[in-house]
Amino acid sequence: MARTVWDSTVGKKTVMAVSGLIMLLYLIAHMIGNLKIFFGAGEFNHYAHWLRTVGEPFMHYEWTLWLVRVVLVVAVVAHAVSAYQLSRRDIKARPTKYVHKKPRASYATRTMRWGGIILALFIVWHLLDLTTGTVHSGGFETGKPYENVVDTFSTWYGNVVYIVAMLAVGLHIRHGFWSAAQTLGAGSRTRDRALRTTANALALLLTAGFIAVPVGVMTGVVS
């Protein structure tokens, strides 16, 4: 039964919708945590340490964090695989391009696939930069995320990569939230306006919230 659902177009769209909403919830929590950087190094570093002790003593050190990571990895892989397979299915169904493109399609709609690729590459860079320190500029300090974030956004390329990725996040959320709502049956004539407003508000809020951190470092508010 699971295989039948997965093989269907509706099944793949449902997987995309559910996995996308899981990642959206994570992004909201992640943004709120990131904004703690404006309260100083002590507050931000304490928050980073707390993430590793959530659930103690029932959960061992970092177990909850790793559980969240596993769920996110599964969501990202499921989202990417279903998106790729749906894309290939669309191409096979229509091997030749339409003579007239749809002029009413939004920019976010037209760039969802490229936006997904940009975000996938950014996730890899972001982990290598601030989690493992592999590509981190300056001296990566374990247990000092505040200092590491300031180091990253003290470089022009760190800011460019991050801001471009966050703009892609905003566009992805704006269209993705709307698509997920339609796929899961939440859309209707009476709710469409509210859903579009929510999608736009979430995209704007998350984009501004994430970009606030590098802007804070660039302007000296965070140093």
Number of C-alpha atoms within 10 A of each C-alpha: 6 7 8 8 13 15 13 12 14 14 17 19 21 21 23 26 22 18 22 23 18 15 17 18 10 14 15 16 11 14 19 14 14 19 14 19 23 17 10 13 17 12 13 21 17 15 17 17 14 14 15 17 17 16 15 12 8 9 13 12 16 17 17 18 16 12 11 12 12 12 13 16 13 12 20 18 13 18 22 19 15 23 19 13 14 18 13 13 13 11 12 10 9 10 10 8 8 8 6 6 8 9 7 7 9 11 11 18 16 12 15 19 16 13 19 18 14 17 20 15 11 17 13 10 19 19 14 14 19 20 15 13 18 12 15 21 16 12 10 21 14 12 12 16 21 23 17 22 22 19 19 22 23 18 15 10 11 19 19 13 15 20 20 14 22 22 20 23 24 23 22 22 26 22 21 23 22 20 21 22 20 17 18 14 9 13 18 12 7 8 11 15 12 13 19 17 14 15 22 18 15 18 24 17 14 22 21 17 17 23 18 17 24 23 16 16 21 17 9 11 12 19 18
